[in-house]
Amino acid sequence: MSIELNRIYNMDCIEGMEQIADSSIDLIITDPPYTTPTITAFGREKVRNVADLSIQETYVKTLKREFERILKPDAPIFMFCDDNYYPSIFRAFYNWNNTQMLTWDKGRIGMGKPFRKRHELIFYANRQSIDYHRTEGITHYPTVLNYKPVGSEKVHGAQKPVDLIADLIKGFSVEGSVVLDCFMGSGTTAVAASKTGRQYIGFELNEEYVEIANKRLDNEISPE
């Protein structure tokens, strides 16, 4: 099997990336599941053990190994995460030359007690450096991003706004670039890549979401 451009594959992303050619990806934007660390139990007592984070870190390191092979030397990654997942990602990519934490401010609060979050985190990393390509309305890329969350058209619990992903793509790649999303979900990265003149590769384990993503591409991308 060979991986083709502009397709979303119903398969595990590690298995999929193993079939991608070396140094062929220009940008990775992805939103992995925010796994919750194991709670170590001693009888009835539950203990938050920092060693349990190693479960997350092992998986992130597996992703990183493939990222390093398939990315071009100066190609960046953006990974959505939360405050529990961020330490594992940061630790795994600590030896890359450039890392940064961005905050997506949604402008409205979500669920929670006593604190109700109105933001998500985005981890940025690059082995080399890359200049930001100025886009309309954004001359320098800030660390706090203000985008409204997806509204009534939402079809996935973790769905991101197309304009947020599109601005990342336009700012950190050029037309014709190949954008990879390892956890494609409802297809937002594919839609944003297509709208901005980029190519994409996506992997998604849930067959239902692959179908949803392909329908979105048919409905939201104007024919040539």
Residue pairs with C-beta under 8 A, 6 or more apart in sequence:
1 19
2 19
3 9
3 16
3 19
3 20
3 201
5 178
5 199
5 200
5 201
6 190
6 194
6 199
6 200
6 201
7 201
7 202
8 184
8 187
8 190
8 202
8 203
8 204
8 210
8 213
8 214
9 16
9 201
9 202
9 203
9 204
9 210
10 204
10 205
10 206
10 207
10 210
11 203
11 205
12 203
12 205
13 63
13 182
13 183
13 203
14 62
14 63
14 66
16 182
16 201
16 203
17 66
17 67
17 69
17 70
17 180
17 182
17 203
18 66
20 66
20 70
20 180
20 201
21 70
22 69
22 70
23 69
23 70
23 71
23 72
23 73
24 70
24 72
24 178
25 70
25 71
25 72
25 75
25 178
25 179
25 180
25 201
26 72
26 75
26 173
26 174
26 177
26 178
26 179
26 198
27 75
27 76
27 77
27 78
27 169
27 172
27 173
27 177
27 178
27 179
27 180
27 198
28 67
28 71
28 75
28 76
28 77
28 78
28 79
28 179
28 180
28 181
28 182
29 77
29 78
29 165
29 168
29 169
29 179
29 180
29 181
29 189
30 77
30 78
30 79
30 80
30 180
30 181
30 182
30 183
30 189
31 79
31 80
31 158
31 160
31 181
31 183
31 185
32 63
32 79
32 80
32 81
32 85
32 182
32 183
33 183
34 81
34 82
34 84
34 85
35 55
35 56
35 59
35 85
36 84
37 48
37 49
37 52
37 53
37 55
37 56
37 84
38 49
38 52
38 55
39 46
39 47
39 48
39 49
39 52
40 46
40 47
40 48
40 49
40 52
41 47
53 87
53 88
56 85
56 88
57 88
57 91
57 92
60 88
60 89
60 92
60 93
61 92
63 182
64 92
64 93
67 77
68 127
70 180
71 77
71 127
73 127
73 128
74 126
74 127
74 128
74 129
74 130
75 126
75 130
76 98
76 124
76 125
76 126
76 130
76 172
77 123
77 124
77 125
77 126
78 102
78 122
78 123
78 124
78 168
78 172
79 89
79 122
79 123
79 125
80 104
80 120
80 121
80 122
80 123
80 158
80 160
81 89
81 120
81 121
81 122
81 123
82 120
82 121
83 121
86 101
86 121
86 123
89 123
90 99
90 101
90 123
93 99
93 123
93 125
96 125
96 126
96 127
97 126
97 127
97 128
97 129
98 124
98 125
98 126
98 127
98 128
98 129
99 123
99 124
99 125
99 126
100 123
100 124
100 125
100 143
101 121
101 122
101 123
101 124
101 143
102 121
102 122
102 123
102 124
102 143
102 144
102 145
103 119
103 120
103 121
103 122
103 143
103 144
103 145
104 119
104 120
104 121
104 122
104 145
104 147
104 164
105 118
105 119
105 144
105 145
105 146
105 147
106 118
106 119
106 120
106 147
106 148
106 149
107 118
107 146
107 148
107 149
108 118
108 149
109 116
109 117
109 118
110 116
110 117
110 118
122 145
130 172
132 140
132 141
132 171
132 172
133 170
133 171
133 172
133 173
133 174
134 140
134 171
135 167
135 170
135 171
138 167
138 171
141 171
145 164
145 167
147 161
147 163
147 164
148 161
149 161
150 159
150 160
150 161
155 186
155 212
155 216
156 185
156 186
156 209
156 212
158 185
159 185
159 186
159 188
160 188
161 188
162 188
162 191
162 192
162 195
162 220
165 188
165 189
165 192
166 192
166 195
166 196
169 177
169 179
169 189
169 192
169 193
169 196
169 198
170 196
173 179
173 198
175 196
175 197
175 198
176 197
176 198
176 199
177 198
177 199
178 198
178 199
178 200
178 201
179 189
179 193
179 198
179 199
179 200
179 201
180 200
180 201
180 202
181 189
181 190
181 200
181 201
181 202
181 203
182 202
182 203
183 203
183 204
184 190
184 202
184 203
184 204
184 209
184 210
184 213
185 204
185 209
185 213
186 209
186 212
186 213
186 216
187 202
187 209
187 212
187 213
187 214
187 216
187 217
189 200
189 202
190 200
190 202
190 213
190 216
190 217
191 216
191 217
191 220
191 221
193 199
193 200
194 200
194 217
194 221
195 220
195 221
202 213
204 210
204 213
